[in-house]
Amino acid sequence: MGLDRGERPLLATQRLVDAFQRAAERQRGLPFFRSALAVEIVGFRPWQGCQAGALITPWFMNLIILPGPDMDWSAFPVGEQQRWHFPSGSYEFTGGYIGNLGPYQSCALLSPAPDFADQAAARAAAWSALDSLFTPADPDLERRLARPLSRRGFLGGKWTGDRRP
Amino acid sequence: MPETETFYEVLRAQGITRRSFLKFCSLTAAALGLGPDYVGQIAYAMETKPRIPVLWMHGLECTCCSESFIRSGHPLAKDVILKMISLDYDDTLMASAGYQAEAILDEIPRKYPGEYILAVEGNPPLNEDGMYCIVGGKPFVEKLKSVAANAKAVIAWGACASWGCVQAAHPNPTAATPIDKVITNKPIIKVPGCPPIAEVMTGVITYMLTFGRVPELDGRGRPLMFYSQRIHDKCYRRPHFDAGEYVESWDDQGAREGYCLYKMGCKGPTTYNACSTVRWNGGVSFPIQSGHGCIGCSEEGFWDNGPFYSRLSDVHGFGIEANADKIGGVVAGVVGAGVAVHAGVSAVMRARNKSHKGDASGSDQSTGKDKGHQGDQQ
């Protein structure tokens, strides 16, 4: 599903999924583990010589950057931060290292995952996150989203107002 | 207080060079998440605007907020930040004493109605008509109310003033009460933490001086620029959480490797504060970096939120608030596809750097050695 926008599945993304499926075995049983969700990559695409996309797991949703084929990130320490620029702005990514995959960088979006109804809902959230990551920021929309929503506003359906599909 | 004196004049009188002054302005802009364009605006405000009179009152508290504040990391701030405001009354720091000191509490509200800021450290106990905290012969709660009546805005320093802290912990024998329950008709900026980070405290004051208004607050009254992300969101140990690598007992191999402290009771996942980005002592470290979990001191009722060393188990209180502010009532239930779209967009907005620094390169290779102090925080 994650690669349905024309990208060719690549070895590194498969390794990413494998590594986090193994991590899921360590996380199962902890209170924040959402057993309704599965490990899934969403929307990986080439980005500045690397690959960028989103990762859904039963315990978080993150943006992930994987090194390009000719890049060696082995000297980049776990926990070190690096700033990346996307069309919507700049984001700090943190160096990580996992299993067979090796080094990667991630930017936390949701942890633990909200109580998504199902995998499709989580996927919808991941796609909307990626869409807004790769689209220049819309100050109007942002201002509205940044305001806490009143109960009346919510019940009045204001939160759906010209939301992108 | 000489009425025409500006912050800049005070600095120059102290022998601070203009170069140092401008450097202070640019560091402050960065700490507030503002771009270089704002440096001029901050400098202008400090050169021209008269200093804001501030009355700093102490109720039931331990003075750790003051201790933190006067130890601001920036060298200029350390010596001079107190001059930026006209600190007319602070029973811990002022030179005057007795009747002379207490007279200031009457004089400033009369002389500058609607212009001064009331900063409150600690909170009033309400039982026995406030007799558990007497300042200058009167119950603190009475003084607090009368000084607040003419204030422009009120700053609630620390967990005591914001939420109640240890003196309000169960069973709260003195009925220690957060100040927003006593002062109900003024804007209150809550700067929680036990204590709050020095740079956060000076940042809030600088913002109010520069822009002449209260910084943007979240639904619970905290400045968004410092309290919009959890410790967990920006924690340098986060990759270990993601990978399921935990410290299982103190001083085990995981502890030596710097693994995630969740199982040792870390409250980072439910705590909104800037510790993992601004850090402490001039950006040197913060509790998790020194190997101890976060105790969640900036959260409401943290003394009653379970033992410090028990792992968080309340899943609803674990990250859900991140969205509570944004999605209103829906978070308690199951998140369907429509709300999920909203959650995705909001999460990306939260993760974005608010600072508008003009880095030239596509990605910034100068990695975060200096990040703590430079204020790239949200």
Interface residues (C-beta under 8 A of the other chain):
Chain A: A19 F20 A23 A24 E25 R26 Q27 P31 F32 Q48 T57 W59 F60 M61 N62 L63 F76 V78 G79 E80 Q81 Q82 R83 W84 H85 S88 G89 S90 Y91 E92 T94 G95 G96 Y97 I98 G99 S106 C107 A108 L109 L110 S111 P112 P114 D115 F116 A117 A120 A121 A122 A124 A125 A126 W127 S128 A129 L130 D131 S132 L133 A137 L141 E142 L145 A146 P148 L149 S150 R151 G153 F154 L155 W159 T160 R163 R164
Chain B: D218 G219 L224 H232 D233 K234 Y236 R237 R238 P239 H240 F241 D242 A243 G244 E245 G258 P269 R311 L312 S313 D314 V315 F318 G319 I320 A322 N323 D325 K326 I327 G328 G329 V330 V331 G333 V334 V335 G336 A337 G338 V339 A340 V341 H342 A343 G344 V345 S346 A347 V348 M349 A351 R352 N353 D359 S361 G362 S363 D364 Q365 T367 G368 K371 D376
